[in-house]
Structure formats: structure tokens, C-alpha cells
Amino acid sequence: MTNNWKYIVLMAAAFPATAAFAQSGNQGQRAVDLERYEEAKSIYKSQMNSKDADNAYFAMGDIYLKTEQLDSAAYYFNQGIAKNKRSYINYVGLGKVELEKGNKAKAEDYFSQALKGRGKKDSYVLTMIGDAYVNAPNATEAEINKGIDYLKQAVDRDKNNAVANLILGDAYLSLKKGGEAMTSYDRAIQLDDRYAKAYLRRGQLYTSSRNYNEAEEAFKRAIEIDPNYAPAYRDLGELYYFAGQYDRALSTFQKYVDMAENTPETKAKYASFLFLTKNYEQALKEVDQVLMKDASNTVMNRLRAYSYLELGKPEKAMEAMNTYLKNVDPNKLIAEDYAYFGKIYSKNNLPEKAIANLEIAIKKDSSNADLYYDLANAYARAEQYDKAIEVYKMKQDKLGASNTDYFHMGNAYMLAGDFKKADETFAKITESNPDYAYGYIWRARAQASQDPETEKGLAKGMYEEFIKRTSNEVEKYKKELIEANTYLGYYNYLQGNRDLAVQHYQRVKDLDPTNAQAEAALTEINKSAKKKK
């Protein structure tokens, strides 16, 4: 998907998707779905002395869990248990906290307590344990499958459980089973045709498969069901971004910002979207507003460094990068971080650090072709041309070869002084794409470099081929045509072919009447001709 990786790396780690924790008619859950967390907290607080207190404490804890406030989350889960020792759902909450901390054994102990007594027959409890495993940080395939087992038990207990079907869809999607995911989302909609989140999920799945028309319809259906459903505007804006409709994307995302709760998290998402649509100055303004209230915000410190680099301010980018590194858990650094660190170090003339970070970036994301080019360029700037060539070869081995690769590799051989290898590399371009004129000029330069005195005329054929192939586009190739004719003029002069030499130098004059080299050559040829007379 076009540019989708950028959105994922910028956003996903800091703003996890909100799972559904009650049927879609619940007002507290609706507020959570709308990302109005303060409103949701107010609703759930009002329910803590009601018959639905267990779920209220759980939902309150879960809000804090999603915003990575684990201590506050655990407090509310424990309060729920203190009020009711048989609050099975709040034992699930404590299990989720332990999964977030990476304490899997302790999490399982809490889930076991949740499944005692009536808990093992409670579809909601089973659904939430399933959700806990499916959405656990860095969930393994085994954990996701364990989650699926609990979700299926939940559905067996309650055939009308739309939420369990939605989370099942998420689980299958994590396992890259798109067909089964869509079936589960469709089932959730069959059970509750007003379930906006299920339509949102359908749209997300269609977006990932580049079925933009169906995705747009799904998001619009979610908005039709609930005109204030902010996440649908967010994802519809992203869809327009993926489709290259940047103005429409930004205006739609602005609707999301207007409807979502005015929180640092919402502003952070908006700043990220501004960055993606290349509104770097505006993105920085939003970033600064967030950092004034939340100086350690991971995504905003990341975007601050990225934006300064994109604005051509490498020193400020370096300063912002160092601030980001002070605030981020090293284990949460992503491939794009190392890629930008490499670029920032490179722009600040620190090639060794640039290379080290770009190498890490490739290890973390070996499918990103741009990273290989950045690393090779960093080696080239450090005059380690052999290393640059190795990187291009590694890229070809992993991702296949393209004419762009042959161009960059050919240039690396040129810089390394291996002009024969450069010619052989550029030749792969002319062989695969014989109508691509620039391939001939690159080969000509490589051949000319093997014959610095132009005595052998090694580049003659390539320059002549270039002239032939560009005869109908003179203005486009003017600079290179001057180069080609200058070479051929000089070569023919050395060979005593004065008429051809004059012809080529005159062509240079026609292309550039002020060309001093052609003028001098023509004067010299004319002098020599007069002496012979």
C-alpha cells in the first residue's frame, strides 16, 4: 500500500487500536470508541455504585491501560475486586496489565481466577481474555491462537456476541488470514447492523488490500450510522492519503480532529497526519503544543526530529533526536527511527554514526529499498565505495534488481575508479531498456574514463548511439548532447578527421553559442587548415 508503512511506524506503537469491551449500545463504550476518554471516564464513574459496577471498574481500568498508565489501570481493576471478590472481569483486567508488562505466567494466573465459578461460563469474560491475548504487545502466533480459542468459546456461550466476532476478525487479520477476518467482521454486522466499529474494520481491511472503493463505502456507512464517529473520519482521511488525494485527506482528517476529544493524543495523531502529507511546518506547531503538556510524548519527540530534517534543518534535527532518545524506551525504537537517525547523522557530517544506524534500520526492515540506497550513499560519502557496492548487491539479492540499482551501482564503480565494471553495470540498463537514452551516456562516460587521452575512442559508439536516440528531443538532452558532440569533435580532431571534427564542434556551438571550448577548437582547426595551404 502506498506509504502505509509510514503511517504504521509513526502511529501504531503509540496509539493502539481500541478494542470493543461491551455491546455497541453501551454509552460509555461509545465514548471510548469516539476516543472521548474523559467523557467515558465520567460515565463509568457514575456507574461504580450501580449494579453494573464490575464492568464500570473494568472499563475505567481499560481506558488507563490503553493510554499506557498501567498503575492507574491496576488501581481500578483492584478496586473492582475489592468491591466484589467475584468480579471475574476485573481479574481479566489484572491479567491484561501483566501481559503489558511481559509477565505472561502471572497473567495466566489472573485469567485462571477469572475463569473460576461463573466466570468460565460468562461470554464477556471469555471475550475479554481472548482480546487480551490477541492484542497483547508483540503477541506470538501461539498467543493469538489461544485468544481465538477463548473467543470461540465466547461465541458458543452467546451466539449474538458481535464484539467477540469483531475481535476474532482482528485475530485472523494478525495471522494474515484476510478472508477469515472479513467473514468475522461480516458476522458482527449481521448480529448488529448498527455496529459502526465493524464497518470501520471492514474499511481498514479493504484499505490494506487496496480495494479503495469498498473501503470508502465501509467508512461512509460507519459515518452514516453515527455521524460523530470520529475514527471513521480518521481512517477515511488515511484512505484518501493512500489514494494520493492529499487535500481531501487533510480536510477529512480535520473532521476527525474536530470530533475527537481535544487531548494530546488527538493532537498527536493530527500532527502525524500533517507530517505524512508533507505539511512539516504545521506538523511542528502541533508537535510543540503536545510537548508543552506532555514533554515525554514518544511520537511527538520522534516527529519533531523527523520534521526538522525534512525542513532542511539538520542541526535542529540532531538536537530533537537527542531529546527523543532521552525519552524513549530503547526497545521501542523502530526501523524508521534508525533510518532517520542515519540521515540526521549524515547531514551533520558524522558518517560512521550514519552508517551504524542505517545498518540497524535494514536489519529491522530489510524490505525497504530506500534504506539500502541511503546506506550505500553514506558509504560513498565516506569514500568506502566497495562497501557501497556490497550494499547494492545485498539489495538486489533480497529485493531483486532494477535499473535504478544498476544506475547507483554503476556510479559507485565510477567513484571507485573501476570504469570497466561501471560500463558492464550500465550495460544492463541498455540491454533491458534499449530506448532509455541516459543509459548510453552513462556507458559512454565509463568508456571514456578508460581512455582518458581519447586516443582509442572507446566511447565513440555510445556517444553516437546517444545522439541518434535523442535527435527528436534536443532541448531535453541539450546538456548531454553538448558533451557527446564535444567528445566526438575532439576524437575526430585527433584522428585527423577535420571535417567531422568541425561538424561536431559546430553542433556544440548551435546548442550553446557561448561555448568557449567549441569556439577555441574551431579556431584551432581553422588555423591548422590555413597552415597546410
N, C-alpha and C positions, 0 to 999 in steps of 0.2 A: 504494500500500500504506500502510496506516495507520502513520504515524510512522516508516516505514522510512528516510526521508531523514535523520532524526536519527541513527539508528544508523550509517548510511553515513558521514555527515560526521564523526562522533565517532571512528569506529574505522578506517575503511578506509585512510586516509592513513598511519596509524602501524603498522598490523598487516596487511601484505599477505598475501593468501592463499598458503598453502604449496602449491606445485606438486609433483606426484609426480615423483621422479627415479630411480626404479627400479621393477621389478615389485613388486606388493603383498606378496610374501612376504619381502622383504628386511627384516631386523630393525632395521637402522639407519634405513631409511626409515620403518618402522613407528613408531619412537620419534619421528622428526620429525613424522609425521602426528599422533601423540598430543601434539605440542607439548612433548615431553620432550627439549629440546635438549641439556642436559648429558649425559643418558643416551646420546643419539645420538652426541655427540662422543666419548664413551668407547668406543662400539662402533667407530666409524670409526678412531680412533687405534689400536685393536688390529689393524686390518686394513692398516695402512700398510706393513707388511713382507710382506704376503701377495701372492698372485697377483692379488688384486683391488685392489691399491694405487691404481691410476689412479682408479677410481671412489671410493675412500675419500677421497683428497685432494680430488676434485671435490665430493663430498658435504659434506666438512668446510668447504670454502670457501663452499659454497652456504648453509650454516647461518649463517655470519657475514654473508653477503650479505643474507639475509632479515632479519637484525637490524640492518641498516644499518651494519655495521662493514666498510667497503669495503677498508681497508688489510689487515685480517686475512684477509678473503676472498682478496684478491690474493696474499697470502703463501702460502696453501695451494695455490692454483692453480699458482703458480710453483714450489713445492716438488714438485708432481706432475710438472711438466715437467722439473725438474732431475733427478728420479729416472728419467724416461723421456722422451726428446726426442720420441717418437712418441705422447705422451699426448694424443691428439686431443681427448679430452673436457675436459681442463684448459685447452686453448686456447678452448674454448667458454666456460669459466668466466671467463677474462680478458675475453672479448668481452662477457659479461654485466656485468662491472664497468664497462667503458667505456660501455655503454648506460645504466647507472645514473648515470654522470657526465655523460651527454649527448653523449659523443664517438662519434657514430654511424659516422664514417669509420674510426676506429681499431677499433671493434667489428667492423666488416666485415672488416678485415684479419685479426683473430684468427679469425673464423669461416672465412675462406679457408684459413688454416693448418690449422684443424680438419678441413677437407674434403680435405686432401691425402692421397694414399696410400689406406689402408684406411678412413680417416675418412669418405669420401664414400659408402661402402657400409655404414657402421655405423648401424643403425637407432636406436641410443641417442644417438649424436652428432647425427643429424638431428632426433631428437625434442627434444633439449635446445636446439638452435639455434632450432627452431620455438617452443619455450617462451620462449626469451629475447626473441624479437620480440613474441610475444603478450602477455607480462607486463612489457614494458618500461614505464618511467614515462611516462605521457601518450602511450602508443602511438597512432600515427595509423592510420587505416584501411588505408593502404598497407602499413605495417609489420605489422599484424595479418594482412593477406592474404599477405605474404611468409612470415610464420610458418606460415600454413595450408599453403602450398606445401611447406615443409620437412616438416611433419607428415604430409602425404600421401605424400611420398617415404619417410618412415619406415615408414608403414603398408604401402607397396608392398614394402619390403625385409623387413618382418616382419608378416605378416597377423595374428599373435597379440599384437601390441603394444597392450595395453589402455591403457597410460599415454598413448600418442600419441592414442588416441581420446578419452580424457578431456580432454586439453589442447585437442584440436580442438573439443570441446564448449565449453570456456571461450572459445576464439577466436570461435566463432559467436555465443556469448552477448554478447561485447563488441560484435559487429556488429549486435546486436539481432535475431538470427535464432534465435528460441527453438525453433522446430521442428527445425532442423538441429542445434542444441545438444543437444536431448533425444535425437535419433537417435544422436548420437555417444556420449552417456552410456550409452544402452541397449546400444550396440555394445560398449562397455568392459565392461559387466556380462555380456554374452553370452560374452565372451572369458574373464572371470574373475568367476564369480558370488559370490566371497568378497571382492570389491573394495569395501570399506566406503566409500572416498572417492567412488566412482562413485555409490553410493546417496546420499551426502551431497550431491553436486552435483545429483542429481535432486531431492532435497528442497529445495535452495536455489532451483532453477528453478521448482518448483511453488509455493514460497512467494512468489516475485516475481510470479506470475500469480494469486495469491490462492486457489489451489487447496489450501486448508489441510489437507483430509483426506488427499489424496495425499501432500502434503509430510510430514505426520506419519507416515504409513506408511513413507515412504522413510527418514526419520531413525531410526525404530524398527527398520527392517531393518538399518541400519548398526550399531546398538547390539546387535542380536541376533547379528550376525556377530562383533562384537568388543565385549563389554560394557564394556571400558575405553576405548572410542574417544571420547575427550573432545570433539572438535569436534562430534560428533553431538548431545551433550547441550547444547553451546553453542547450536547452531542450532535445536534443538528448543525451548530456552528462549526464543530470539528469536521463534520461531513463535508460542508461547503469548503472548508480549508483543504481537505484531502482532494477535492474535486478541482482545486485551483481557483475557486471563486472567493478570493480573499476579502473583497469589500462586503459581500453578502455574509461571509463567515464572521467578520468582525461585528457587523450590525446585529446578527443573531446572537452571538456570544454576549453582546452588550445587554440583550434582553435577559439572558441568564443572570448576569451580574445585578441587574435591576430587581429581579425577582428573588434571588437567593438572599439569605441573611447577610447583612453587612458585617462581615467578620474578616479577620486577617486571612483566613483560609480562602474565602471567596475572592478577596483581592489578589491573593497569591495565584489562584487559578487564572484570573484575568491577566495578570502580569505575564504569566507563562504563555498565554494565548497571544498577547501582544508581541512577545518575543518571536513566536513562531511565524507570525505574519509580518515579521521584519520591522515592526514599529519599536525599534530599540530605545529611542529617547523616551517615548511614552511608557514603555515597559519599566525603564529605570525609575520613573516618577512613582509608578505603582509599587515597585520594589521598596523604594525608600519609605513609603507610607507604611508598608507592612513592617519593615525593620524597626521603625520608630516604636512600635508596640510589641514587637517580637524579634529582638535583635539576633536570636539564635536560629531563626527560621531557616531550615536546611535548603529548601528550594529557592527561597529568595536570595540567600547568600550565593547560591550557585548561579542564579540568573544574573546577579549583579556582575559577577566576573565574566560570564559569557557575553553580556550586553556591551560591557566596556571594550572587550576585544573586537566585537562586531562593529563598533563605532570607531575603530582605529585608535584606541587609547590603551596601548599595551601596558604602560606603567600603572594606570589605574586598575587595569585588569589584574595585574600582578598583586597589587595591594588587596583587591577584593578577593582574589583567590586565596591569599594567606588568611584572610578573615574567615572565609568559608572553611578552610582546613582546620581552623581552631574550634569550629562549632559542629563539625560533622563527625559522626562515628566512622572511623576508617573502614569498617566493614560494610558501610552503606555507600561507599564511593562506587560510582557506576562507570561503565566504559566511556561514556561521553565526557565525564569529568576528566579522565586521563587524557582524552583526545584534546580537550580544551586546554588542559594544563600544558600539554606538549606544544600547542600553538602559542600559548602565552609565553612560555619559556623561550621559544624560538624567536618571537618578536622582541624579546628582551635580551637577545644575543646570549642565551645560555643553552647552546646546542646539546651538551651532554645531558642536561636535565630534560630537554625537549625529547631527545631520543628515548630516554629511560621511560618516560610517561607514555609515549606513543606505543612503545613495545608492550606495555601493560594493557593499553587500550585494545590492541589487536588480540591479545590473549583472552580478553574478556568478550570481545565481539569480532571474531575472525571473519564474519560475513560482510563487514562494512568495507567496501572497496576504497572509500575515501581515506581510511586510516592508513592503508598501505602507501598511497600516494604521499600523504603527509609525512610518514616516517621516512620514505625514500628521499623526499625533498630535504628533510632535516639532515640526513646523512650527506646529501650532496652539498648542503650549505657548510657542513663540517669538512668538506673535501674528502669524505670517505666514499668515493664513487663505487668501489667494489661492493661495499655494504648496501648502497642504494640499489645496485643491480640485483643483489641477492633478494632484496625485499620485493622487487618487481617479479622475480621468478617465483617467490613464495606466493605472491598474489595470484599469479597465473595457475600455479599448482592447485590452489584452494578454490579459486573462483572462476577459472578459465581465462583465456587470453582475449584481448580486444585490441583494436587498432590504437586506442588510447594508451594501452600498456606498451605497445611497440614504439609509439612515439616517445613516451617517457624513458623507456629503457634505451632507446637509440640515443637520446640526449645524454643519458648517463654515460654511455660508452664514449660519446663525443667529448664530454668533460674529462673522462679518464684517459683520453688520448688513444683509445683503441678504435681507430676510424674504420678499420675493416669490419669489426664486429658491429659497429654502428650502421654501416651500409647494409650488412646482412639483416639486421633487425628492421631497418626502414623498408627493406625489400619485401618483407612480409606484408607491409601495408599496400604496396603497389601490386603485389600478387593477388591479394584478397579483394582489393578495390582499385582496379586499374584506371578508373575515371577520376580518382581523387588526386588532383594536381599537386597538392602540397607534398605528397609522398615522394614525387620526383625531385622537388627542390631539396628535400632533406637528404635524399640519396646523393644528389649532386654535391652537396656540401661535404658529406662524408667522403666521397671520392676525391673531391678537390683537396681535402685535407691530407690525403695520402700522396698527393703530388703537389707539394707546396710551391714549386717553381713553375708549375703548369706546363712542364716540358712534355709530359706524356699525354696530356689532355684526357685524363681518366674521367673527368666529369662532363666531357663534351656531349656524350649521348643523352645523359639525364637532363642536362640543361636544354638541349634541343627538343627533347620529348616534352619538357615542361612548357616551352614556348608554343609548341604545336597544340597542346591541350588547353591553353589559355587564350588562344587567339581571339575568341569571341567575348572574353571578359577582361579586357585590358585594364580598365580602371580598378577592378577588384584586385588584380595581381600586379599592379603597377610597380610596387617596390621590388618584388621578386623578379619581374621582367627586366628591370634595370640591372639587377645582379646577374641574371643569366646572360644578357647581351654584353655586359662588361667582361664577363669571363670569356665568352666566345670571341669577342673582339680582341682581347689580349692573346688568347691561344692562337688565333689565326695570324695575328701580327708576328708572333714568334715563329710560326711556320712559314712565314713569307707570303701568306695568302692575303695580300694587302687589300684587295677589293672586298673580300669577305670581312676583313677587319674593319674597313671603313663602313661597310653596310651595318655591322652590329653596333659600332660606336655611334653612328648616325641615328640608329634606332634609340639608343640611350638618350641622345640629345632631343629626339622627338618626344620622348616620355618625360624628360626633365631638361628643359632648355638651359638651366643654370648649372648643369653637372660639370664641375671643373675637371674631373678625371677624363671624361669623354672629350672635352674640349682640348685638353693637353695632348691626348692620344692622337686625335685627328690632326692637330698642328704638327706633331712629330712625324706622322705618316706622310703628310704633305711635304715636309722638309726633305725627308728621305727620297721621296719620288723626284723632287726637283734636282737633287744632287746627282741622281742616276742619269738624268737627261744631260 
